[in-house]
Amino acid sequence: MATRSVVVKIGTTSVTDEKGNVAHEVLARLAQDVVTLRADGWSVVVVTSGAISVGWADVGQGRARPRDATTLQAVSAVGQPLLMSAWRDAFSALDVPVGQVLLAPLDFSHRGQYLHARGTLEALAGLNVVAIVNENDAVADEEIRFGDNDRLGALVANLVGASHLVLLTDTDGLLTADPRVDASATLIEEVTAFDADLLNAAGASKSGVGSGGMASKLAAAHMATWSGVTVVIAPARAPHALRVALEGRAGFGTTFSPRPERLSARKSWIAFAVASQGSLIINEGAADALERGGRSLLRVGVISHHGAFVEGDAVEVQGPDGVAIAKGLVRVSAESFDDGDDVVVHRDDLVLLRRV
């Protein structure tokens, strides 16, 4: 990917109108911004939401939106080609081809799949094709119930080594309070650290039609900035929203400063893409060796282990107080823990999380 590269995620309420149909004018404006940025040397990947809303607008016949996962999967299967067709139309008007990339959790948790997905996105960029990414909701019910495309956007930013992640939404950015209950809420223009007050400023999904909300955007920003990515939350329907977000214009959106030292692609994968299959409770001496000495985790430093992990699985490493300090890939299974290698997690497979 290019040195200047951005992943832009646009939410459901931004790509659809009040009836759930595609908001073609919004897609057209974003497509124009993408084409302009590409001409300026940027590499751009688009992460889109909206398949379920578009699908239900097509087949729902005015009924209340369903909640069960099976129906939502079916509705997504209806909406995804409609949504992709709209993106194709938006870019074809500018003589730019697009390619659909549907991703599921396995594509991030399995290292081989992860590298394959990255290779596909790199190949599309090499062909000057704009990748349009969405969750593979039609087969991944876990995503519909628990996932959101904000996190997907952060994972894709890590995947392609993006310098920026822009989350386009239906608000002006991160506000000091929920404007639905506090009329005095104001825009937070810059965030340099995450704390409890910041997290309390976020609420649930305002629209009720998307799976995200400001809390999920904060979680995505937290993930991406810790991997060295600059994140901007900005209003999707503002003129030239993507371009202005990348310009860093004062008063436009909320910018999250990245961690100075970027994680390697592999350690980003370990830290954020792979689900933990268990946990290791370690003593103070082991914690100090990991955090201050940059050492591997040895079996002698493990007080107890939990979960049915096997060799190569990701586990959370916790201090004696139960607070997570690291995450890594184990070299022994839970079943053979006492008889396995003395090195439980090698330092090359370990990511320190104390500052997350």
Secondary structure as GFF3:
##gff-version 3
##sequence-region A 1 356
A	DSSP	beta_strand	5	10	.	.	.	ID=ss1
A	DSSP	alpha_helix	12	15	.	.	.	ID=ss2
A	DSSP	alpha_helix	24	39	.	.	.	ID=ss3
A	DSSP	beta_strand	43	48	.	.	.	ID=ss4
A	DSSP	alpha_helix	51	59	.	.	.	ID=ss5
A	DSSP	alpha_helix	69	92	.	.	.	ID=ss6
A	DSSP	beta_strand	98	103	.	.	.	ID=ss7
A	DSSP	alpha_helix	105	109	.	.	.	ID=ss8
A	DSSP	alpha_helix	111	126	.	.	.	ID=ss9
A	DSSP	beta_strand	130	135	.	.	.	ID=ss10
A	DSSP	alpha_helix	141	146	.	.	.	ID=ss11
A	DSSP	alpha_helix	149	160	.	.	.	ID=ss12
A	DSSP	beta_strand	164	169	.	.	.	ID=ss13
A	DSSP	beta_strand	190	191	.	.	.	ID=ss14
A	DSSP	alpha_helix	196	200	.	.	.	ID=ss15
A	DSSP	alpha_helix	214	226	.	.	.	ID=ss16
A	DSSP	beta_strand	230	235	.	.	.	ID=ss17
A	DSSP	alpha_helix	241	247	.	.	.	ID=ss18
A	DSSP	beta_strand	254	256	.	.	.	ID=ss19
A	DSSP	alpha_helix	265	268	.	.	.	ID=ss20
A	DSSP	pi_helix	269	273	.	.	.	ID=ss21
A	DSSP	beta_strand	276	282	.	.	.	ID=ss22
A	DSSP	alpha_helix	284	291	.	.	.	ID=ss23
A	DSSP	beta_strand	297	298	.	.	.	ID=ss24
A	DSSP	three_ten_helix	299	301	.	.	.	ID=ss25
A	DSSP	beta_strand	302	307	.	.	.	ID=ss26
A	DSSP	beta_strand	314	318	.	.	.	ID=ss27
A	DSSP	beta_strand	324	329	.	.	.	ID=ss28
A	DSSP	three_ten_helix	337	339	.	.	.	ID=ss29
A	DSSP	beta_strand	343	345	.	.	.	ID=ss30
A	DSSP	three_ten_helix	347	349	.	.	.	ID=ss31
A	DSSP	beta_strand	350	352	.	.	.	ID=ss32
###
